[in-house]
Amino acid sequence: MNLTLTKAEEKVMNILWSIEKGIIREVVAHYEEPRPAYTTVATIVKILEKKGVVGRIPIANTYQYYPLIAKEDYTNGFIRSFVKTYFANSFNTMVSQFSNQDNLSVEEMEELITSLQKQVNKKRKN
């Protein structure tokens, strides 16, 4: 999946992923103060609908909106795109870059190694 969302679109999607479905007023209610205008959120939801990531069900005189893609699927696509754009499509280069950061603690590096080792062991079993 090669889907790019703006920060505003990601915010709406994160709300929809957390509440699973809702009308525009419910989405607006999940924003922190100061909340955006109802019309702003409605516009973003319509854009998301056109992009094919949000569906809707008619309810009385409004619509209830829900995500059409799983958060994990979007996140995986975003990460693949990020790695391709900034790290020449190399996860190794990305991990090396992050591990060379001064603000990464020894504990965080050990957790990363442990996590990677678990994944290696899992793949070896398959």
C-alpha positions in Angstrom: 0.0 0.0 0.0 1.5 3.3 -1.1 -0.9 5.7 0.7 0.2 9.1 1.9 -1.9 11.0 4.5 -1.5 14.5 5.7 -1.0 15.1 9.5 -4.7 16.3 9.6 -5.8 13.1 7.8 -3.7 10.9 10.1 -5.3 12.6 13.2 -8.8 11.8 11.9 -7.8 8.2 11.1 -6.2 7.8 14.5 -9.5 8.9 16.1 -11.5 6.6 13.9 -9.2 3.7 14.6 -9.6 4.3 18.3 -13.4 4.7 18.3 -13.9 2.2 15.4 -16.9 4.2 14.0 -18.5 7.5 14.6 -20.3 10.6 13.3 -18.4 13.8 12.6 -19.4 15.3 16.0 -18.0 12.2 17.8 -14.7 12.6 15.8 -14.5 16.3 16.7 -15.2 15.5 20.4 -12.0 13.3 20.5 -9.8 16.2 19.5 -7.9 18.1 22.2 -8.7 21.7 22.8 -8.8 23.8 20.8 -10.9 21.6 18.6 -11.1 22.2 14.9 -14.4 23.3 13.4 -17.0 20.7 12.5 -16.8 21.7 8.8 -13.0 21.3 8.9 -13.3 17.7 10.2 -16.1 17.0 7.8 -13.9 18.1 4.9 -11.0 15.9 6.0 -13.4 12.9 6.4 -14.7 13.5 2.8 -11.1 13.6 1.5 -10.4 10.3 3.3 -13.5 8.8 1.8 -12.3 9.8 -1.7 -8.9 8.2 -0.9 -10.8 5.0 -0.1 -9.7 4.7 3.5 -13.0 5.7 5.2 -16.4 4.3 4.6 -19.8 5.5 5.7 -23.2 4.2 6.7 -26.3 6.4 6.6 -27.8 6.9 10.1 -31.0 9.1 10.3 -30.0 12.4 8.7 -26.2 11.9 9.0 -23.5 9.4 8.3 -21.4 7.2 10.6 -17.9 6.8 9.4 -15.5 3.9 9.9 -11.9 3.0 8.7 -11.6 0.8 5.7 -7.9 0.0 6.4 -6.3 -1.3 9.5 -4.0 0.9 11.4 -1.3 -1.8 11.1 -1.6 -1.9 7.3 -1.2 1.9 7.1 1.7 1.9 9.5 3.5 -0.8 7.6 3.0 1.0 4.3 4.2 4.3 5.9 7.3 2.7 7.2 8.2 1.0 3.9 7.7 4.4 2.1 9.8 6.2 4.8 12.7 3.6 4.5 12.5 3.8 0.7 12.6 7.6 0.7 15.1 8.4 3.4 17.3 5.2 3.6 17.6 4.0 0.0 15.1 1.2 0.7 17.5 -0.4 3.3 16.2 -1.3 6.8 19.8 -2.0 7.8 20.8 1.6 6.9 17.9 2.9 8.9 18.6 0.8 12.0 22.3 1.8 11.7 21.4 5.5 11.5 19.1 5.3 14.6 21.6 3.2 16.6 24.3 5.8 16.0 22.2 8.5 17.7 23.7 9.8 21.0 20.3 10.0 22.6 19.7 6.2 22.2 20.5 4.6 25.6 22.3 1.3 26.1 19.0 -0.1 27.5 17.1 0.9 24.3 19.8 -0.6 22.1 19.6 -3.9 24.1 15.8 -3.9 23.7 16.3 -3.4 19.9 18.7 -6.3 19.7 16.4 -8.5 21.8 13.4 -7.6 19.5 15.4 -8.3 16.4 16.7 -11.6 17.7 13.2 -12.7 18.5 12.2 -11.9 14.9 15.2 -13.8 13.5 14.3 -16.8 15.6 10.7 -16.7 14.5 11.7 -16.5 10.8 14.2 -19.4 11.2 11.3 -21.6 12.6 9.2 -20.9 9.5 
